[in-house]
Amino acid sequence: MKRIYRLTVALTKSWLRSKSGIFFSFLFPILLLLIFGMVFGEQSVNFTLFVQNQDVGSDGAPTELSNTFIKALNSTGVFDIQIVPLNVDAVQYAVQKVGRIRSPRILIIPRGFQDDALNATVTARITVIIDTFRYLMEEYGQYIGEEYRENMEEGLRRLEEWNESMPKRVGRVVLIFREGDQAAATIKGVVMNVVSTFNSKLVGVKDPVKVVEEEMGGKVYRAVDYYLPGYIAAFIMTNGVIGLSGIVSDYRRRGIIKRFATTPLTKFEWIMANIIQQSVLALLLTLVMVAFGWTVFNIYPRINLLTLALIFLGALMSSGMGMIVGGALRDPEAASAAGNSIAFPMMFLSGSFWPLEIMPKPLQEVASYLPLTYLSEGLRNAMIYGDTAAALTSMLIVMAWAAVFVAAAVMLTRWKER
């Protein structure tokens, strides 16, 4: 253990002498968090509107009026309409589809929408006729013969009785938002404009259709909440893959590893010292990023045993990858290029910087095979969302990847150069 400790300290001192290493390990991720957090921190990703049309006929097909209303919404160009199946809970369906960074916006067209809207339309038109008759009677009744006037009054009375007997319901559409959704007012305004146009075309008076607004439970997460754990995961990966691969290849080229082999130091101790050094670096990066996020953006992430376990496993996984690359390539420049070729595509495809939902389907499929995807999701679930079950699932996957990479690094590391 003493040899591992001393080698870890030596590796850490060597890293501290590198100004570029310190910059890319700490200052660069902080700059990214600051820039992205200030530019996009309060914005949602887009105006996806989940629509569940419950107004269907006996054949299961949507009614003509409800279908026309959906087409009117779609024609605005503001919404990406996602149809919610009838046999699911609309809110749960939307939450699962958008993830936690995006606030789901849901519009429900209840059963009876067409009947209620048409009844309201007829009632509104009859009301216009009644008001017209009353105006004629008041203004021109004296010029109408008594017999005709009595007939008109009787007809007016019957119209009023019939109108009073009609249901007083109107067609409703229900908008559901999370409390505090900053885009709610904008989306509601667009929907209200569509409803207003729809009403005008239906009847031209009053409102046979109206919007009912509801709130759904749950916290709205800002984009900056999403960025913090993603950046931590991404730079744990890059520090291990790019930084460690360069160190290992440089030590091989300079013959330092060959000289290590002539000392009591074992290959296991050498590998463990590098892993511990990367784990300490990952923990420091996490603490610095959390402190910065708390100070600047009022982010309050959870730092618990699950978070620490994911950080350690992420460092273990990235160390294994870095030692594989460094062991395969003797030239530090080639190792650095190879490390960049591995780390940077993973950073941008893994969902660390933006939600996977906005990426094309083929890239989402690629992301499902990337180890960084599960490290980012695990840290996000553990630190921000408090979803222990999801974080544990991600942790098991990261653990499996770490075991594979470390085992491969042990097998491929040449302790005695040929």
C-alpha positions in Angstrom: 0.0 0.0 0.0 2.9 2.4 0.7 4.1 2.0 -2.9 0.7 2.7 -4.2 0.3 5.7 -2.0 3.7 7.1 -3.0 3.2 6.5 -6.7 -0.3 8.2 -6.5 1.3 11.2 -4.8 4.0 11.3 -7.5 1.5 11.1 -10.3 -0.7 13.8 -8.7 2.4 16.2 -8.4 3.3 15.5 -12.0 -0.3 16.4 -13.1 -0.2 19.6 -11.0 2.9 20.8 -12.9 0.8 20.7 -16.1 -1.0 24.0 -16.5 -2.9 22.7 -19.5 -3.9 19.7 -17.5 -5.4 21.8 -14.7 -7.2 24.0 -17.3 -8.9 21.2 -19.1 -9.6 19.3 -15.9 -11.3 22.2 -14.0 -11.4 25.6 -15.7 -12.7 24.3 -19.1 -15.8 22.5 -17.7 -16.5 25.5 -15.4 -16.4 27.8 -18.5 -18.7 25.5 -20.4 -21.2 25.3 -17.5 -21.1 29.1 -17.1 -21.6 29.8 -20.9 -24.3 27.1 -21.5 -26.0 27.8 -18.1 -26.3 31.6 -18.8 -27.4 31.2 -22.4 -29.8 28.2 -22.1 -30.2 27.8 -18.4 -33.8 28.9 -18.2 -35.1 27.6 -21.5 -36.9 24.5 -22.4 -35.9 22.4 -25.4 -39.0 23.0 -27.6 -42.8 23.2 -27.8 -43.7 19.6 -28.0 -47.5 19.3 -27.3 -48.9 16.0 -26.4 -52.5 15.7 -27.5 -54.9 12.9 -26.3 -58.1 12.9 -28.3 -60.7 11.2 -26.1 -63.6 12.3 -28.3 -64.0 9.2 -30.5 -67.1 7.6 -32.1 -68.5 4.1 -31.7 -66.0 2.9 -34.3 -63.1 4.2 -32.3 -62.2 6.9 -34.9 -61.8 10.5 -33.8 -64.9 12.7 -34.4 -64.6 15.1 -37.3 -64.6 18.3 -35.1 -61.9 17.0 -32.7 -59.7 16.0 -35.6 -60.2 19.4 -37.3 -59.2 21.1 -34.0 -55.9 19.1 -33.9 -55.2 20.0 -37.5 -55.8 23.6 -36.6 -53.2 23.4 -33.8 -50.7 21.7 -36.1 -51.2 24.3 -38.8 -49.7 27.0 -36.5 -46.2 25.6 -36.9 -45.6 26.3 -33.3 -46.2 22.8 -32.0 -44.7 19.4 -32.6 -47.9 17.5 -32.0 -47.4 14.1 -30.4 -50.6 12.0 -30.3 -51.1 10.2 -27.0 -52.8 6.7 -27.2 -56.3 6.5 -25.6 -55.4 3.5 -23.3 -52.7 5.4 -21.3 -52.5 8.1 -18.7 -51.6 11.2 -20.8 -49.5 12.8 -18.1 -47.4 9.7 -17.3 -47.0 9.1 -21.0 -45.7 12.6 -21.7 -43.3 12.6 -18.7 -41.7 9.3 -19.9 -41.3 10.7 -23.4 -39.8 14.0 -22.7 -37.6 13.1 -19.7 -37.0 15.5 -16.8 -35.2 18.4 -18.4 -38.3 19.2 -20.5 -41.6 20.2 -19.0 -44.4 18.2 -20.6 -47.3 20.2 -22.1 -50.4 18.2 -22.6 -53.7 19.0 -24.2 -56.7 16.7 -23.7 -59.8 16.7 -25.9 -62.5 15.1 -23.6 -65.2 12.7 -24.8 -68.3 14.6 -26.0 -66.2 17.5 -27.4 -68.0 17.5 -30.7 -71.5 17.1 -29.3 -71.0 19.9 -26.7 -69.4 22.2 -29.2 -72.2 21.7 -31.8 -74.9 22.1 -29.1 -73.2 25.3 -27.9 -73.1 26.5 -31.5 -76.8 25.8 -32.0 -77.6 27.5 -28.7 -75.5 30.5 -29.7 -77.3 30.8 -33.0 -80.7 30.5 -31.5 -79.8 33.2 -29.0 -78.9 35.5 -31.9 -82.3 34.8 -33.5 -84.1 35.5 -30.2 -82.2 38.8 -29.7 -83.0 39.7 -33.3 -86.7 39.0 -32.8 -86.7 41.0 -29.6 -85.1 44.0 -31.3 -87.6 43.8 -34.1 -90.5 43.7 -31.7 -89.2 46.6 -29.6 -88.3 48.8 -32.6 -91.0 47.9 -35.2 -93.7 46.0 -33.3 -96.1 49.0 -33.6 -96.0 48.7 -37.4 -96.9 45.0 -37.4 -100.4 43.8 -37.3 -101.8 42.5 -34.0 -102.3 38.9 -35.4 -98.8 38.7 -36.8 -97.3 40.3 -33.6 -99.1 37.6 -31.4 -97.7 34.8 -33.6 -94.3 36.3 -33.5 -94.5 36.6 -29.7 -95.7 33.0 -29.4 -92.8 31.8 -31.6 -90.4 33.9 -29.6 -91.7 32.4 -26.3 -91.3 28.8 -27.7 -87.8 29.6 -28.9 -86.8 30.9 -25.5 -88.3 27.8 -23.8 -86.5 25.5 -26.2 -83.2 27.4 -25.7 -83.6 27.2 -21.9 -84.0 23.4 -22.2 -80.8 23.0 -24.2 -77.7 21.8 -22.3 -75.4 24.6 -21.2 -72.2 22.8 -21.8 -69.5 23.9 -24.2 -66.8 21.9 -25.9 -63.7 21.9 -23.6 -60.0 21.3 -24.2 -57.8 20.8 -21.2 -54.3 22.2 -21.1 -52.0 20.7 -18.5 -48.7 22.3 -17.4 -46.2 21.8 -14.6 -46.3 24.6 -12.0 -43.7 27.2 -12.9 -43.4 26.3 -16.5 -42.1 29.5 -18.1 -43.4 28.6 -21.5 -46.9 28.0 -20.3 -48.2 31.5 -21.0 -46.8 31.4 -24.6 -48.3 28.0 -25.3 -51.7 28.9 -23.8 -51.7 32.1 -25.9 -51.2 30.2 -29.1 -53.9 27.6 -28.2 -56.3 30.4 -27.3 -55.7 32.0 -30.7 -56.5 28.7 -32.3 -59.7 28.4 -30.2 -60.8 31.9 -31.1 -60.4 31.3 -34.8 -62.1 27.9 -34.4 -65.0 29.6 -32.6 -65.4 32.2 -35.3 -65.6 29.7 -38.0 -68.1 27.6 -36.1 -70.6 30.3 -35.2 -69.1 33.8 -35.2 -70.5 34.6 -31.7 -69.8 33.6 -28.1 -67.5 30.6 -27.5 -68.7 27.1 -28.2 -65.2 25.9 -27.3 -63.1 27.1 -24.3 -59.7 26.3 -22.8 -59.4 24.9 -19.3 -56.0 25.2 -17.7 -54.7 22.7 -15.2 -51.4 22.2 -13.4 -49.6 18.9 -12.9 -47.4 18.0 -10.0 -43.6 17.8 -10.1 -40.7 20.2 -10.3 -39.6 21.9 -13.5 -35.9 21.3 -14.1 -33.9 23.9 -15.8 -31.4 23.2 -18.5 -28.5 24.1 -16.2 -29.7 21.4 -13.8 -29.2 19.0 -16.7 -25.8 20.3 -17.6 -24.1 20.0 -14.2 -24.0 16.2 -13.8 -23.5 15.8 -17.6 -20.3 17.9 -17.5 -19.0 16.1 -14.5 -19.5 12.8 -16.2 -18.0 14.0 -19.5 -14.9 15.4 -17.9 -14.3 12.4 -15.7 -14.3 10.5 -18.9 -12.0 12.9 -20.8 -9.5 13.2 -17.9 -9.2 9.4 -17.8 -9.2 8.7 -21.5 -7.2 11.6 -22.9 -5.1 12.5 -19.8 -4.1 9.0 -18.7 -3.5 7.6 -22.2 -1.0 10.4 -22.8 0.8 9.8 -19.5 1.0 6.0 -20.0 2.3 6.3 -23.6 4.8 9.0 -22.5 6.1 6.8 -19.7 6.5 3.9 -22.2 8.4 6.0 -24.7 10.7 7.3 -22.1 11.3 3.9 -20.7 10.0 4.7 -17.3 7.6 1.7 -17.2 10.5 -0.5 -18.2 12.5 0.8 -15.2 9.5 0.3 -12.9 9.6 -3.4 -13.9 13.1 -3.6 -12.3 11.8 -2.3 -9.0 9.6 -4.1 -6.4 6.6 -2.2 -7.8 4.1 -4.5 -9.4 1.8 -4.0 -12.4 -1.2 -4.1 -10.1 0.2 -1.4 -7.9 1.0 0.8 -11.0 -2.6 0.4 -12.3 -4.1 1.0 -8.9 -2.1 4.2 -8.3 -3.4 5.6 -11.6 -6.9 4.6 -10.8 -6.7 6.2 -7.3 -5.2 9.4 -8.8 -8.0 9.6 -11.4 -10.6 8.9 -8.6 -9.2 11.8 -6.5 -9.2 14.0 -9.6 -12.8 13.1 -10.3 -13.9 13.8 -6.8 -12.2 17.2 -6.8 -13.8 18.0 -10.2 -17.2 17.1 -8.7 -16.7 19.3 -5.6 -15.5 22.3 -7.7 -18.4 22.0 -10.2 -21.0 21.5 -7.4 -19.7 24.5 -5.5 -19.7 26.6 -8.7 -23.2 25.5 -9.7 -24.5 26.2 -6.2 -22.9 29.7 -6.0 -23.8 30.9 -9.5 -26.9 29.0 -10.5 -28.5 28.0 -7.2 -28.2 24.3 -8.0 -28.5 22.0 -5.0 -27.4 18.5 -6.1 -27.5 15.5 -3.8 -24.0 14.2 -2.8 -24.6 10.8 -1.3 -23.0 7.4 -1.3 -24.7 6.6 -4.6 -23.2 9.7 -6.2 -19.7 8.9 -4.8 -20.0 5.3 -6.0 -20.8 6.5 -9.5 -17.9 9.0 -9.5 -15.5 6.2 -8.4 -16.8 3.8 -11.0 -16.7 6.5 -13.7 -13.0 7.1 -12.8 -12.4 3.4 -12.9 -14.0 3.0 -16.3 -12.2 6.0 -17.8 -8.9 4.9 -16.3 -9.3 1.5 -17.9 -10.0 3.1 -21.3 -7.0 5.5 -21.0 -4.6 2.7 -20.0 -5.8 0.6 -23.0 -5.1 3.4 -25.4 -1.8 4.4 -23.7 -0.7 0.8 -23.6 -1.4 0.3 -27.3 0.3 3.4 -28.6 3.9 4.4 -27.6 3.8 7.9 -29.2 2.0 10.4 -26.8 0.8 12.5 -29.7 -0.9 9.5 -31.3 -2.3 8.4 -28.0 -3.7 11.9 -27.4 -5.3 11.9 -30.8 -6.8 8.4 -30.2 -8.0 9.5 -26.8 -9.7 12.6 -28.3 -11.2 10.4 -31.1 -12.8 8.2 -28.4 -13.8 10.8 -25.8 -15.2 13.7 -27.8 -17.7 11.8 -29.9 -18.9 10.2 -26.6 -19.3 13.6 -25.0 -21.6 14.8 -27.7 -23.5 11.6 -28.4 -24.1 10.4 -24.9 -26.7 13.0 -23.7 -24.1 14.7 -21.5 -24.6 18.1 -23.1 -28.2 17.9 -24.3 -31.2 15.5 -24.0 -31.1 12.4 -26.2 -34.8 13.0 -27.1 -33.8 15.9 -29.5 -31.2 13.8 -31.3 -32.1 11.7 -34.5 -33.2 8.2 -33.8 -30.1 6.6 -35.3 -27.9 8.6 -32.9 -30.1 7.7 -30.0 -29.5 4.1 -30.8 -25.7 4.7 -30.9 -25.9 6.5 -27.5 -27.5 3.4 -25.9 -24.2 1.6 -26.5 -21.9 4.3 -25.1 -20.6 3.9 -21.5 -20.7 7.6 -20.9 -24.5 7.6 -21.5 -25.0 5.6 -18.4 -22.5 7.5 -16.3 -24.3 10.8 -17.2 -27.7 9.4 -16.6 -26.7 7.8 -13.3 -25.2 11.0 -12.0 -28.2 13.0 -13.1 -30.6 10.6 -11.4 -28.6 10.5 -8.3 -27.7 14.2 -7.9 -30.6 16.0 -9.4 -33.7 13.9 -9.8 -33.3 11.7 -6.7 -34.4 8.6 -8.7 -32.5 5.9 -6.8 -33.7 3.0 -8.8 -32.7 4.5 -12.1 -29.4 5.6 -10.7 -28.7 2.1 -9.4 -29.5 0.6 -12.8 -27.0 3.0 -14.5 -24.4 2.3 -11.8 -24.6 -1.5 -12.5 -24.0 -0.9 -16.2 -21.1 1.5 -15.5 -19.7 -1.1 -13.1 -19.9 -3.8 -15.9 -18.1 -1.4 -18.3 -15.5 -0.6 -15.7 -14.8 -4.3 -15.1 -14.4 -4.9 -18.8 -12.0 -2.0 -19.4 -9.9 -2.5 -16.3 -9.5 -6.3 -17.1 -8.5 -5.4 -20.7 -6.0 -2.8 -19.4 -4.5 -5.4 -17.0 -4.1 -7.9 -19.9 -2.7 -5.4 -22.4 -0.4 -3.5 -20.1 3.2 -4.6 -20.8 5.1 -4.5 -17.5 8.3 -5.7 -19.2 9.0 -4.1 -22.5 10.2 -6.5 -25.2 
